């Protein structure tokens, strides 16, 4: 499961990762938010809080790789910080 963190400073996206991560978690939660920031030509500052014991389904791994190419490599100048 991935959920948005609501207590983040302006200009920073926060995601809490726990339990079983699915393809839909990435496709419906993370990717749209990253795309929105990129489309507004704003810098990407992202925090992931990853709880111990999380696991990823194979579909999530593939979706993550696809997002890395589309949003990471293709828009590498948009990224400022990631933790």
N, C-alpha and C positions, 0 to 999 in steps of 0.2 A: 504494500500500500504506500502511495505517495500522496501527501497532502501539503497544501500551501501553508506556510507559516504567516500569520497575520500581524505579528509584532515586529516587523522588520523596518529598518530606517528607509526613508524615501530613496528610491533609486536602487534598491537591493531586493532581489527575489530570494525567498527562502522556501526550502522544501524539506519536509520531515519524511524520512524513509524508514519503514518498519515492516516487519512480517514478510509476506510473500509479495514481491513486485511483479506485476503483470505488464504485458504489452500495452493494455489500455491505460495503465497508470502513466506511462510515459506519453502515449499518444494523446490522451485527453487532459492531462494535468500539466506536465512539464513542457512539452514541445509547443503547445499554443502560447504559453506565457513567454517563452524565449522568442518565438516568432514575432509576437506583438512588440516586444522591446526593440528587436532588430528593425521591424518595419517603421517604427517611430524614429529610427536613427539615434537611439539612445545607447549609452554604454551598458554592457551587461556586467552586473555584479551579482554573483549567485552564491548562496550558502546552502549546502546540503547537510542536514543533521541525520546521520545514519545510525540507527539503533543496532546494537549487537544482535546477531542471529538473523539478520534479514537474508532473504534468498531471492533469486531472480529466475523466472521462467525463461525458457529458451526464446520465446517470442519477445520478451523484454530485452534480452541481449541483442537480438536482431534490430529491434526498434531503436535501441540506444546507439548501435553502430550507424544506422541510417541517419539518425539525428546528428551524430558526430560529423558526418560528411556534409549534410545539408546546412546545419547551423554552426558547427564548429569550424571546420576547415574553410568552407565557402565564405564565412563571415568572421574570420579570425580577428579582424581589426576591431570588431564590436566588443570583444571580450576584454574586460579590464581586470576583474578579480574573480576567482572561484575558490571556495574553501569547502 
